[in-house]
């Protein structure tokens, strides 16, 4: 089962956050914003993908918390 057979839940909270003032759209760096959105979404998907096989091997209820 691995080194931590008692793990039944994983909190997914990786990400970055910038400051964006959409009241002044000319000051918003959309490229930076899209990198942030992509990073925050794909990091959660990648972590879920990595942990799911381990969590599915158990015989008790498990969960991913976002």
mmCIF file as Biopython writes it, N, C-alpha, C and O atoms, coordinates in Angstrom:
data_model
#
loop_
_atom_site.group_PDB
_atom_site.id
_atom_site.type_symbol
_atom_site.label_atom_id
_atom_site.label_alt_id
_atom_site.label_comp_id
_atom_site.label_asym_id
_atom_site.label_entity_id
_atom_site.label_seq_id
_atom_site.pdbx_PDB_ins_code
_atom_site.Cartn_x
_atom_site.Cartn_y
_atom_site.Cartn_z
_atom_site.occupancy
_atom_site.B_iso_or_equiv
_atom_site.auth_seq_id
_atom_site.auth_asym_id
_atom_site.pdbx_PDB_model_num
ATOM 1   N N  . UNK A ? 1  ? 0.825   -1.200 0.000   1.0 0.0 1  A 1 
ATOM 2   C CA . UNK A ? 1  ? 0.000   0.000  0.000   1.0 0.0 1  A 1 
ATOM 3   C C  . UNK A ? 1  ? 0.863   1.254  0.000   1.0 0.0 1  A 1 
ATOM 4   O O  . UNK A ? 1  ? 0.414   2.300  -0.471  1.0 0.0 1  A 1 
ATOM 5   N N  . UNK A ? 2  ? 2.074   1.183  0.508   1.0 0.0 2  A 1 
ATOM 6   C CA . UNK A ? 2  ? 2.925   2.359  0.502   1.0 0.0 2  A 1 
ATOM 7   C C  . UNK A ? 2  ? 3.354   2.748  1.903   1.0 0.0 2  A 1 
ATOM 8   O O  . UNK A ? 2  ? 3.061   2.037  2.864   1.0 0.0 2  A 1 
ATOM 9   N N  . UNK A ? 3  ? 4.039   3.860  2.025   1.0 0.0 3  A 1 
ATOM 10  C CA . UNK A ? 3  ? 4.564   4.317  3.309   1.0 0.0 3  A 1 
ATOM 11  C C  . UNK A ? 3  ? 3.495   4.940  4.201   1.0 0.0 3  A 1 
ATOM 12  O O  . UNK A ? 3  ? 3.696   5.025  5.412   1.0 0.0 3  A 1 
ATOM 13  N N  . UNK A ? 4  ? 2.380   5.372  3.654   1.0 0.0 4  A 1 
ATOM 14  C CA . UNK A ? 4  ? 1.340   6.038  4.436   1.0 0.0 4  A 1 
ATOM 15  C C  . UNK A ? 4  ? -0.023  5.398  4.172   1.0 0.0 4  A 1 
ATOM 16  O O  . UNK A ? 4  ? -0.889  6.015  3.551   1.0 0.0 4  A 1 
ATOM 17  N N  . UNK A ? 5  ? -0.214  4.183  4.633   1.0 0.0 5  A 1 
ATOM 18  C CA . UNK A ? 5  ? -1.470  3.496  4.312   1.0 0.0 5  A 1 
ATOM 19  C C  . UNK A ? 5  ? -2.696  4.101  4.975   1.0 0.0 5  A 1 
ATOM 20  O O  . UNK A ? 5  ? -3.822  3.759  4.616   1.0 0.0 5  A 1 
ATOM 21  N N  . UNK A ? 6  ? -2.498  4.992  5.934   1.0 0.0 6  A 1 
ATOM 22  C CA . UNK A ? 6  ? -3.640  5.575  6.647   1.0 0.0 6  A 1 
ATOM 23  C C  . UNK A ? 6  ? -4.161  6.858  6.007   1.0 0.0 6  A 1 
ATOM 24  O O  . UNK A ? 6  ? -5.105  7.451  6.529   1.0 0.0 6  A 1 
ATOM 25  N N  . UNK A ? 7  ? -3.589  7.300  4.912   1.0 0.0 7  A 1 
ATOM 26  C CA . UNK A ? 7  ? -4.074  8.509  4.239   1.0 0.0 7  A 1 
ATOM 27  C C  . UNK A ? 7  ? -5.372  8.183  3.511   1.0 0.0 7  A 1 
ATOM 28  O O  . UNK A ? 7  ? -5.417  7.278  2.678   1.0 0.0 7  A 1 
ATOM 29  N N  . UNK A ? 8  ? -6.431  8.932  3.835   1.0 0.0 8  A 1 
ATOM 30  C CA . UNK A ? 8  ? -7.706  8.701  3.157   1.0 0.0 8  A 1 
ATOM 31  C C  . UNK A ? 8  ? -8.289  9.982  2.567   1.0 0.0 8  A 1 
ATOM 32  O O  . UNK A ? 8  ? -9.383  9.972  2.003   1.0 0.0 8  A 1 
ATOM 33  N N  . UNK A ? 9  ? -7.555  11.078 2.701   1.0 0.0 9  A 1 
ATOM 34  C CA . UNK A ? 9  ? -8.047  12.354 2.188   1.0 0.0 9  A 1 
ATOM 35  C C  . UNK A ? 9  ? -6.857  13.246 1.842   1.0 0.0 9  A 1 
ATOM 36  O O  . UNK A ? 9  ? -5.867  13.284 2.573   1.0 0.0 9  A 1 
ATOM 37  N N  . UNK A ? 10 ? -6.960  13.951 0.738   1.0 0.0 10 A 1 
ATOM 38  C CA . UNK A ? 10 ? -5.899  14.861 0.309   1.0 0.0 10 A 1 
ATOM 39  C C  . UNK A ? 10 ? -6.513  16.239 0.066   1.0 0.0 10 A 1 
ATOM 40  O O  . UNK A ? 10 ? -7.485  16.373 -0.676  1.0 0.0 10 A 1 
ATOM 41  N N  . UNK A ? 11 ? -5.940  17.250 0.692   1.0 0.0 11 A 1 
ATOM 42  C CA . UNK A ? 11 ? -6.348  18.641 0.459   1.0 0.0 11 A 1 
ATOM 43  C C  . UNK A ? 11 ? -5.522  19.199 -0.693  1.0 0.0 11 A 1 
ATOM 44  O O  . UNK A ? 11 ? -4.292  19.196 -0.638  1.0 0.0 11 A 1 
ATOM 45  N N  . UNK A ? 12 ? -6.188  19.672 -1.724  1.0 0.0 12 A 1 
ATOM 46  C CA . UNK A ? 12 ? -5.508  20.250 -2.889  1.0 0.0 12 A 1 
ATOM 47  C C  . UNK A ? 12 ? -5.632  21.770 -2.812  1.0 0.0 12 A 1 
ATOM 48  O O  . UNK A ? 12 ? -6.704  22.323 -3.059  1.0 0.0 12 A 1 
ATOM 49  N N  . UNK A ? 13 ? -4.541  22.437 -2.470  1.0 0.0 13 A 1 
ATOM 50  C CA . UNK A ? 13 ? -4.617  23.882 -2.331  1.0 0.0 13 A 1 
ATOM 51  C C  . UNK A ? 13 ? -3.427  24.617 -2.943  1.0 0.0 13 A 1 
ATOM 52  O O  . UNK A ? 13 ? -3.102  25.728 -2.524  1.0 0.0 13 A 1 
ATOM 53  N N  . UNK A ? 14 ? -2.782  24.008 -3.922  1.0 0.0 14 A 1 
ATOM 54  C CA . UNK A ? 14 ? -1.671  24.666 -4.591  1.0 0.0 14 A 1 
ATOM 55  C C  . UNK A ? 14 ? -2.180  25.780 -5.489  1.0 0.0 14 A 1 
ATOM 56  O O  . UNK A ? 14 ? -3.273  25.684 -6.048  1.0 0.0 14 A 1 
ATOM 57  N N  . UNK A ? 15 ? -1.406  26.816 -5.626  1.0 0.0 15 A 1 
ATOM 58  C CA . UNK A ? 15 ? -1.808  27.879 -6.532  1.0 0.0 15 A 1 
ATOM 59  C C  . UNK A ? 15 ? -1.084  29.185 -6.266  1.0 0.0 15 A 1 
ATOM 60  O O  . UNK A ? 15 ? -0.330  29.322 -5.303  1.0 0.0 15 A 1 
ATOM 61  N N  . UNK A ? 16 ? -1.332  30.133 -7.142  1.0 0.0 16 A 1 
ATOM 62  C CA . UNK A ? 16 ? -0.767  31.472 -7.024  1.0 0.0 16 A 1 
ATOM 63  C C  . UNK A ? 16 ? -1.899  32.482 -7.182  1.0 0.0 16 A 1 
ATOM 64  O O  . UNK A ? 16 ? -2.946  32.174 -7.751  1.0 0.0 16 A 1 
ATOM 65  N N  . UNK A ? 17 ? -1.680  33.669 -6.680  1.0 0.0 17 A 1 
ATOM 66  C CA . UNK A ? 17 ? -2.703  34.708 -6.818  1.0 0.0 17 A 1 
ATOM 67  C C  . UNK A ? 17 ? -2.032  36.063 -6.970  1.0 0.0 17 A 1 
ATOM 68  O O  . UNK A ? 17 ? -1.238  36.485 -6.129  1.0 0.0 17 A 1 
ATOM 69  N N  . UNK A ? 18 ? -2.370  36.728 -8.057  1.0 0.0 18 A 1 
ATOM 70  C CA . UNK A ? 18 ? -1.887  38.078 -8.293  1.0 0.0 18 A 1 
ATOM 71  C C  . UNK A ? 18 ? -2.974  39.086 -7.955  1.0 0.0 18 A 1 
ATOM 72  O O  . UNK A ? 18 ? -4.092  38.716 -7.599  1.0 0.0 18 A 1 
ATOM 73  N N  . UNK A ? 19 ? -2.640  40.336 -8.070  1.0 0.0 19 A 1 
ATOM 74  C CA . UNK A ? 19 ? -3.601  41.415 -7.838  1.0 0.0 19 A 1 
ATOM 75  C C  . UNK A ? 19 ? -3.948  42.019 -9.192  1.0 0.0 19 A 1 
ATOM 76  O O  . UNK A ? 19 ? -3.076  42.462 -9.940  1.0 0.0 19 A 1 
ATOM 77  N N  . UNK A ? 20 ? -5.251  42.024 -9.489  1.0 0.0 20 A 1 
ATOM 78  C CA . UNK A ? 20 ? -5.718  42.538 -10.771 1.0 0.0 20 A 1 
ATOM 79  C C  . UNK A ? 20 ? -6.828  43.541 -10.516 1.0 0.0 20 A 1 
ATOM 80  O O  . UNK A ? 20 ? -7.781  43.254 -9.791  1.0 0.0 20 A 1 
ATOM 81  N N  . UNK A ? 21 ? -6.701  44.708 -11.109 1.0 0.0 21 A 1 
ATOM 82  C CA . UNK A ? 21 ? -7.702  45.765 -10.942 1.0 0.0 21 A 1 
ATOM 83  C C  . UNK A ? 21 ? -8.466  45.899 -12.260 1.0 0.0 21 A 1 
ATOM 84  O O  . UNK A ? 21 ? -8.074  46.649 -13.154 1.0 0.0 21 A 1 
ATOM 85  N N  . UNK A ? 22 ? -9.567  45.148 -12.354 1.0 0.0 22 A 1 
ATOM 86  C CA . UNK A ? 22 ? -10.344 45.166 -13.585 1.0 0.0 22 A 1 
ATOM 87  C C  . UNK A ? 22 ? -11.167 46.445 -13.740 1.0 0.0 22 A 1 
ATOM 88  O O  . UNK A ? 22 ? -11.827 46.638 -14.761 1.0 0.0 22 A 1 
ATOM 89  N N  . UNK A ? 23 ? -11.131 47.314 -12.734 1.0 0.0 23 A 1 
ATOM 90  C CA . UNK A ? 23 ? -11.732 48.637 -12.885 1.0 0.0 23 A 1 
ATOM 91  C C  . UNK A ? 23 ? -10.886 49.477 -13.844 1.0 0.0 23 A 1 
ATOM 92  O O  . UNK A ? 23 ? -11.353 50.460 -14.420 1.0 0.0 23 A 1 
ATOM 93  N N  . UNK A ? 24 ? -9.622  49.055 -13.995 1.0 0.0 24 A 1 
ATOM 94  C CA . UNK A ? 24 ? -8.689  49.714 -14.926 1.0 0.0 24 A 1 
ATOM 95  C C  . UNK A ? 24 ? -8.092  48.636 -15.834 1.0 0.0 24 A 1 
ATOM 96  O O  . UNK A ? 24 ? -6.941  48.240 -15.653 1.0 0.0 24 A 1 
ATOM 97  N N  . UNK A ? 25 ? -8.866  48.165 -16.800 1.0 0.0 25 A 1 
ATOM 98  C CA . UNK A ? 25 ? -8.414  47.034 -17.630 1.0 0.0 25 A 1 
ATOM 99  C C  . UNK A ? 25 ? -7.114  47.298 -18.384 1.0 0.0 25 A 1 
ATOM 100 O O  . UNK A ? 25 ? -6.391  46.356 -18.708 1.0 0.0 25 A 1 
ATOM 101 N N  . UNK A ? 26 ? -6.813  48.534 -18.660 1.0 0.0 26 A 1 
ATOM 102 C CA . UNK A ? 26 ? -5.567  48.833 -19.374 1.0 0.0 26 A 1 
ATOM 103 C C  . UNK A ? 26 ? -4.336  48.477 -18.529 1.0 0.0 26 A 1 
ATOM 104 O O  . UNK A ? 26 ? -3.237  48.349 -19.069 1.0 0.0 26 A 1 
ATOM 105 N N  . UNK A ? 27 ? -4.505  48.320 -17.230 1.0 0.0 27 A 1 
ATOM 106 C CA . UNK A ? 27 ? -3.399  47.979 -16.328 1.0 0.0 27 A 1 
ATOM 107 C C  . UNK A ? 27 ? -3.305  46.480 -16.056 1.0 0.0 27 A 1 
ATOM 108 O O  . UNK A ? 27 ? -2.376  46.031 -15.384 1.0 0.0 27 A 1 
ATOM 109 N N  . UNK A ? 28 ? -4.250  45.708 -16.569 1.0 0.0 28 A 1 
ATOM 110 C CA . UNK A ? 28 ? -4.265  44.269 -16.316 1.0 0.0 28 A 1 
ATOM 111 C C  . UNK A ? 28 ? -3.399  43.556 -17.355 1.0 0.0 28 A 1 
ATOM 112 O O  . UNK A ? 28 ? -3.578  43.729 -18.561 1.0 0.0 28 A 1 
ATOM 113 N N  . UNK A ? 29 ? -2.470  42.760 -16.865 1.0 0.0 29 A 1 
ATOM 114 C CA . UNK A ? 29 ? -1.610  41.946 -17.732 1.0 0.0 29 A 1 
ATOM 115 C C  . UNK A ? 29 ? -2.312  40.604 -17.948 1.0 0.0 29 A 1 
ATOM 116 O O  . UNK A ? 29 ? -2.203  39.694 -17.126 1.0 0.0 29 A 1 
ATOM 117 N N  . UNK A ? 30 ? -3.042  40.495 -19.080 1.0 0.0 30 A 1 
ATOM 118 C CA . UNK A ? 30 ? -3.816  39.282 -19.339 1.0 0.0 30 A 1 
ATOM 119 C C  . UNK A ? 30 ? -2.939  38.037 -19.477 1.0 0.0 30 A 1 
ATOM 120 O O  . UNK A ? 30 ? -3.353  36.944 -19.093 1.0 0.0 30 A 1 
ATOM 121 N N  . UNK A ? 31 ? -1.753  38.192 -20.013 1.0 0.0 31 A 1 
ATOM 122 C CA . UNK A ? 31 ? -0.854  37.038 -20.144 1.0 0.0 31 A 1 
ATOM 123 C C  . UNK A ? 31 ? -0.526  36.482 -18.757 1.0 0.0 31 A 1 
ATOM 124 O O  . UNK A ? 31 ? -0.566  35.270 -18.551 1.0 0.0 31 A 1 
ATOM 125 N N  . UNK A ? 32 ? -0.209  37.347 -17.826 1.0 0.0 32 A 1 
ATOM 126 C CA . UNK A ? 32 ? 0.081   36.930 -16.450 1.0 0.0 32 A 1 
ATOM 127 C C  . UNK A ? 32 ? -1.167  36.305 -15.809 1.0 0.0 32 A 1 
ATOM 128 O O  . UNK A ? 32 ? -1.071  35.293 -15.114 1.0 0.0 32 A 1 
ATOM 129 N N  . UNK A ? 33 ? -2.321  36.905 -16.046 1.0 0.0 33 A 1 
ATOM 130 C CA . UNK A ? 33 ? -3.576  36.387 -15.517 1.0 0.0 33 A 1 
ATOM 131 C C  . UNK A ? 33 ? -3.835  34.968 -16.020 1.0 0.0 33 A 1 
ATOM 132 O O  . UNK A ? 33 ? -4.191  34.089 -15.235 1.0 0.0 33 A 1 
ATOM 133 N N  . UNK A ? 34 ? -3.658  34.738 -17.323 1.0 0.0 34 A 1 
ATOM 134 C CA . UNK A ? 34 ? -3.906  33.417 -17.898 1.0 0.0 34 A 1 
ATOM 135 C C  . UNK A ? 34 ? -2.907  32.375 -17.389 1.0 0.0 34 A 1 
ATOM 136 O O  . UNK A ? 34 ? -3.270  31.214 -17.200 1.0 0.0 34 A 1 
ATOM 137 N N  . UNK A ? 35 ? -1.658  32.778 -17.166 1.0 0.0 35 A 1 
ATOM 138 C CA . UNK A ? 35 ? -0.677  31.855 -16.566 1.0 0.0 35 A 1 
ATOM 139 C C  . UNK A ? 35 ? -1.146  31.456 -15.166 1.0 0.0 35 A 1 
ATOM 140 O O  . UNK A ? 35 ? -1.060  30.288 -14.787 1.0 0.0 35 A 1 
ATOM 141 N N  . UNK A ? 36 ? -1.640  32.426 -14.403 1.0 0.0 36 A 1 
ATOM 142 C CA . UNK A ? 36 ? -2.136  32.155 -13.058 1.0 0.0 36 A 1 
ATOM 143 C C  . UNK A ? 36 ? -3.315  31.185 -13.084 1.0 0.0 36 A 1 
ATOM 144 O O  . UNK A ? 36 ? -3.340  30.215 -12.326 1.0 0.0 36 A 1 
ATOM 145 N N  . UNK A ? 37 ? -4.283  31.444 -13.947 1.0 0.0 37 A 1 
ATOM 146 C CA . UNK A ? 37 ? -5.458  30.577 -14.053 1.0 0.0 37 A 1 
ATOM 147 C C  . UNK A ? 37 ? -5.043  29.169 -14.476 1.0 0.0 37 A 1 
ATOM 148 O O  . UNK A ? 37 ? -5.509  28.186 -13.900 1.0 0.0 37 A 1 
ATOM 149 N N  . UNK A ? 38 ? -4.183  29.068 -15.465 1.0 0.0 38 A 1 
ATOM 150 C CA . UNK A ? 38 ? -3.702  27.768 -15.934 1.0 0.0 38 A 1 
ATOM 151 C C  . UNK A ? 38 ? -2.964  27.018 -14.826 1.0 0.0 38 A 1 
ATOM 152 O O  . UNK A ? 38 ? -3.188  25.825 -14.622 1.0 0.0 38 A 1 
ATOM 153 N N  . UNK A ? 39 ? -2.087  27.718 -14.114 1.0 0.0 39 A 1 
ATOM 154 C CA . UNK A ? 39 ? -1.330  27.100 -13.021 1.0 0.0 39 A 1 
ATOM 155 C C  . UNK A ? 39 ? -2.267  26.596 -11.932 1.0 0.0 39 A 1 
ATOM 156 O O  . UNK A ? 39 ? -2.133  25.462 -11.472 1.0 0.0 39 A 1 
ATOM 157 N N  . UNK A ? 40 ? -3.205  27.424 -11.522 1.0 0.0 40 A 1 
ATOM 158 C CA . UNK A ? 40 ? -4.101  27.051 -10.432 1.0 0.0 40 A 1 
ATOM 159 C C  . UNK A ? 40 ? -4.990  25.868 -10.806 1.0 0.0 40 A 1 
ATOM 160 O O  . UNK A ? 40 ? -5.239  24.998 -9.971  1.0 0.0 40 A 1 
ATOM 161 N N  . UNK A ? 41 ? -5.462  25.824 -12.024 1.0 0.0 41 A 1 
ATOM 162 C CA . UNK A ? 41 ? -6.313  24.711 -12.457 1.0 0.0 41 A 1 
ATOM 163 C C  . UNK A ? 41 ? -5.496  23.441 -12.663 1.0 0.0 41 A 1 
ATOM 164 O O  . UNK A ? 41 ? -5.831  22.385 -12.127 1.0 0.0 41 A 1 
ATOM 165 N N  . UNK A ? 42 ? -4.428  23.549 -13.437 1.0 0.0 42 A 1 
ATOM 166 C CA . UNK A ? 42 ? -3.671  22.343 -13.772 1.0 0.0 42 A 1 
ATOM 167 C C  . UNK A ? 42 ? -2.949  21.752 -12.565 1.0 0.0 42 A 1 
ATOM 168 O O  . UNK A ? 42 ? -2.736  20.541 -12.519 1.0 0.0 42 A 1 
ATOM 169 N N  . UNK A ? 43 ? -2.570  22.570 -11.590 1.0 0.0 43 A 1 
ATOM 170 C CA . UNK A ? 43 ? -1.921  22.009 -10.400 1.0 0.0 43 A 1 
ATOM 171 C C  . UNK A ? 43 ? -2.886  21.115 -9.642  1.0 0.0 43 A 1 
ATOM 172 O O  . UNK A ? 43 ? -2.489  20.052 -9.163  1.0 0.0 43 A 1 
ATOM 173 N N  . UNK A ? 44 ? -4.141  21.518 -9.522  1.0 0.0 44 A 1 
ATOM 174 C CA . UNK A ? 44 ? -5.138  20.677 -8.841  1.0 0.0 44 A 1 
ATOM 175 C C  . UNK A ? 44 ? -5.396  19.393 -9.622  1.0 0.0 44 A 1 
ATOM 176 O O  . UNK A ? 44 ? -5.500  18.317 -9.032  1.0 0.0 44 A 1 
ATOM 177 N N  . UNK A ? 45 ? -5.499  19.500 -10.931 1.0 0.0 45 A 1 
ATOM 178 C CA . UNK A ? 45 ? -5.724  18.312 -11.758 1.0 0.0 45 A 1 
ATOM 179 C C  . UNK A ? 45 ? -4.524  17.363 -11.654 1.0 0.0 45 A 1 
ATOM 180 O O  . UNK A ? 45 ? -4.707  16.153 -11.527 1.0 0.0 45 A 1 
ATOM 181 N N  . UNK A ? 46 ? -3.313  17.896 -11.706 1.0 0.0 46 A 1 
ATOM 182 C CA . UNK A ? 46 ? -2.108  17.062 -11.636 1.0 0.0 46 A 1 
ATOM 183 C C  . UNK A ? 46 ? -1.997  16.358 -10.285 1.0 0.0 46 A 1 
ATOM 184 O O  . UNK A ? 46 ? -1.631  15.185 -10.222 1.0 0.0 46 A 1 
ATOM 185 N N  . UNK A ? 47 ? -2.309  17.068 -9.216  1.0 0.0 47 A 1 
ATOM 186 C CA . UNK A ? 47 ? -2.248  16.446 -7.890  1.0 0.0 47 A 1 
ATOM 187 C C  . UNK A ? 47 ? -3.326  15.379 -7.733  1.0 0.0 47 A 1 
ATOM 188 O O  . UNK A ? 47 ? -3.065  14.311 -7.179  1.0 0.0 47 A 1 
ATOM 189 N N  . UNK A ? 48 ? -4.524  15.657 -8.214  1.0 0.0 48 A 1 
ATOM 190 C CA . UNK A ? 48 ? -5.593  14.660 -8.158  1.0 0.0 48 A 1 
ATOM 191 C C  . UNK A ? 48 ? -5.175  13.420 -8.952  1.0 0.0 48 A 1 
ATOM 192 O O  . UNK A ? 48 ? -5.345  12.292 -8.488  1.0 0.0 48 A 1 
ATOM 193 N N  . UNK A ? 49 ? -4.642  13.632 -10.121 1.0 0.0 49 A 1 
ATOM 194 C CA . UNK A ? 49 ? -4.189  12.542 -10.990 1.0 0.0 49 A 1 
ATOM 195 C C  . UNK A ? 49 ? -3.119  11.697 -10.289 1.0 0.0 49 A 1 
ATOM 196 O O  . UNK A ? 49 ? -3.114  10.471 -10.400 1.0 0.0 49 A 1 
ATOM 197 N N  . UNK A ? 50 ? -2.223  12.359 -9.575  1.0 0.0 50 A 1 
ATOM 198 C CA . UNK A ? 50 ? -1.137  11.654 -8.893  1.0 0.0 50 A 1 
ATOM 199 C C  . UNK A ? 50 ? -1.638  10.845 -7.693  1.0 0.0 50 A 1 
ATOM 200 O O  . UNK A ? 50 ? -1.137  9.749  -7.438  1.0 0.0 50 A 1 
ATOM 201 N N  . UNK A ? 51 ? -2.613  11.369 -6.960  1.0 0.0 51 A 1 
ATOM 202 C CA . UNK A ? 51 ? -3.082  10.701 -5.745  1.0 0.0 51 A 1 
ATOM 203 C C  . UNK A ? 51 ? -4.197  9.688  -5.978  1.0 0.0 51 A 1 
ATOM 204 O O  . UNK A ? 51 ? -4.366  8.779  -5.164  1.0 0.0 51 A 1 
ATOM 205 N N  . UNK A ? 52 ? -4.955  9.811  -7.051  1.0 0.0 52 A 1 
ATOM 206 C CA . UNK A ? 52 ? -6.094  8.916  -7.265  1.0 0.0 52 A 1 
ATOM 207 C C  . UNK A ? 52 ? -5.744  7.426  -7.254  1.0 0.0 52 A 1 
ATOM 208 O O  . UNK A ? 52 ? -6.457  6.655  -6.611  1.0 0.0 52 A 1 
ATOM 209 N N  . UNK A ? 53 ? -4.700  6.991  -7.921  1.0 0.0 53 A 1 
ATOM 210 C CA . UNK A ? 53 ? -4.398  5.550  -7.879  1.0 0.0 53 A 1 
ATOM 211 C C  . UNK A ? 53 ? -4.173  5.042  -6.453  1.0 0.0 53 A 1 
ATOM 212 O O  . UNK A ? 53 ? -4.635  3.955  -6.104  1.0 0.0 53 A 1 
ATOM 213 N N  . UNK A ? 54 ? -3.478  5.809  -5.640  1.0 0.0 54 A 1 
ATOM 214 C CA . UNK A ? 54 ? -3.245  5.428  -4.245  1.0 0.0 54 A 1 
ATOM 215 C C  . UNK A ? 54 ? -4.559  5.379  -3.467  1.0 0.0 54 A 1 
ATOM 216 O O  . UNK A ? 54 ? -4.830  4.415  -2.751  1.0 0.0 54 A 1 
ATOM 217 N N  . UNK A ? 55 ? -5.377  6.434  -3.614  1.0 0.0 55 A 1 
ATOM 218 C CA . UNK A ? 55 ? -6.637  6.494  -2.879  1.0 0.0 55 A 1 
ATOM 219 C C  . UNK A ? 55 ? -7.600  5.392  -3.312  1.0 0.0 55 A 1 
ATOM 220 O O  . UNK A ? 55 ? -8.360  4.881  -2.490  1.0 0.0 55 A 1 
ATOM 221 N N  . UNK A ? 56 ? -7.578  5.026  -4.573  1.0 0.0 56 A 1 
ATOM 222 C CA . UNK A ? 56 ? -8.487  4.002  -5.089  1.0 0.0 56 A 1 
ATOM 223 C C  . UNK A ? 56 ? -8.109  2.587  -4.645  1.0 0.0 56 A 1 
ATOM 224 O O  . UNK A ? 56 ? -8.943  1.684  -4.697  1.0 0.0 56 A 1 
ATOM 225 N N  . UNK A ? 57 ? -6.867  2.384  -4.211  1.0 0.0 57 A 1 
ATOM 226 C CA . UNK A ? 57 ? -6.428  1.057  -3.776  1.0 0.0 57 A 1 
ATOM 227 C C  . UNK A ? 57 ? -6.987  0.684  -2.414  1.0 0.0 57 A 1 
ATOM 228 O O  . UNK A ? 57 ? -7.074  -0.501 -2.088  1.0 0.0 57 A 1 
ATOM 229 N N  . UNK A ? 58 ? -7.364  1.665  -1.615  1.0 0.0 58 A 1 
ATOM 230 C CA . UNK A ? 58 ? -7.855  1.389  -0.276  1.0 0.0 58 A 1 
ATOM 231 C C  . UNK A ? 58 ? -9.228  0.743  -0.289  1.0 0.0 58 A 1 
ATOM 232 O O  . UNK A ? 58 ? -9.927  0.747  -1.302  1.0 0.0 58 A 1 
ATOM 233 N N  . UNK A ? 59 ? -9.597  0.191  0.852   1.0 0.0 59 A 1 
ATOM 234 C CA . UNK A ? 59 ? -10.919 -0.420 0.959   1.0 0.0 59 A 1 
ATOM 235 C C  . UNK A ? 59 ? -11.850 0.396  1.877   1.0 0.0 59 A 1 
ATOM 236 O O  . UNK A ? 59 ? -12.866 -0.107 2.358   1.0 0.0 59 A 1 
ATOM 237 N N  . UNK A ? 60 ? -11.481 1.645  2.103   1.0 0.0 60 A 1 
ATOM 238 C CA . UNK A ? 60 ? -12.318 2.560  2.888   1.0 0.0 60 A 1 
ATOM 239 C C  . UNK A ? 60 ? -12.622 3.797  2.044   1.0 0.0 60 A 1 
ATOM 240 O O  . UNK A ? 60 ? -11.930 4.051  1.058   1.0 0.0 60 A 1 
ATOM 241 N N  . UNK A ? 61 ? -13.642 4.566  2.414   1.0 0.0 61 A 1 
ATOM 242 C CA . UNK A ? 61 ? -13.934 5.790  1.661   1.0 0.0 61 A 1 
ATOM 243 C C  . UNK A ? 61 ? -12.749 6.757  1.686   1.0 0.0 61 A 1 
ATOM 244 O O  . UNK A ? 61 ? -12.068 6.899  2.702   1.0 0.0 61 A 1 
ATOM 245 N N  . UNK A ? 62 ? -12.518 7.414  0.559   1.0 0.0 62 A 1 
ATOM 246 C CA . UNK A ? 62 ? -11.442 8.397  0.438   1.0 0.0 62 A 1 
ATOM 247 C C  . UNK A ? 62 ? -11.977 9.664  -0.203  1.0 0.0 62 A 1 
ATOM 248 O O  . UNK A ? 62 ? -13.100 9.689  -0.707  1.0 0.0 62 A 1 
ATOM 249 N N  . UNK A ? 63 ? -11.168 10.714 -0.182  1.0 0.0 63 A 1 
ATOM 250 C CA . UNK A ? 63 ? -11.642 11.952 -0.791  1.0 0.0 63 A 1 
ATOM 251 C C  . UNK A ? 63 ? -10.521 12.889 -1.177  1.0 0.0 63 A 1 
ATOM 252 O O  . UNK A ? 63 ? -9.403  12.820 -0.668  1.0 0.0 63 A 1 
ATOM 253 N N  . UNK A ? 64 ? -10.868 13.765 -2.098  1.0 0.0 64 A 1 
ATOM 254 C CA . UNK A ? 64 ? -10.012 14.879 -2.507  1.0 0.0 64 A 1 
ATOM 255 C C  . UNK A ? 64 ? -10.783 16.149 -2.162  1.0 0.0 64 A 1 
ATOM 256 O O  . UNK A ? 64 ? -11.945 16.299 -2.538  1.0 0.0 64 A 1 
ATOM 257 N N  . UNK A ? 65 ? -10.139 17.049 -1.456  1.0 0.0 65 A 1 
ATOM 258 C CA . UNK A ? 65 ? -10.796 18.305 -1.063  1.0 0.0 65 A 1 
ATOM 259 C C  . UNK A ? 65 ? -10.086 19.439 -1.771  1.0 0.0 65 A 1 
ATOM 260 O O  . UNK A ? 65 ? -8.867  19.582 -1.679  1.0 0.0 65 A 1 
ATOM 261 N N  . UNK A ? 66 ? -10.858 20.238 -2.475  1.0 0.0 66 A 1 
ATOM 262 C CA . UNK A ? 66 ? -10.307 21.353 -3.237  1.0 0.0 66 A 1 
ATOM 263 C C  . UNK A ? 66 ? -10.622 22.656 -2.561  1.0 0.0 66 A 1 
ATOM 264 O O  . UNK A ? 66 ? -10.239 23.716 -3.055  1.0 0.0 66 A 1 
#
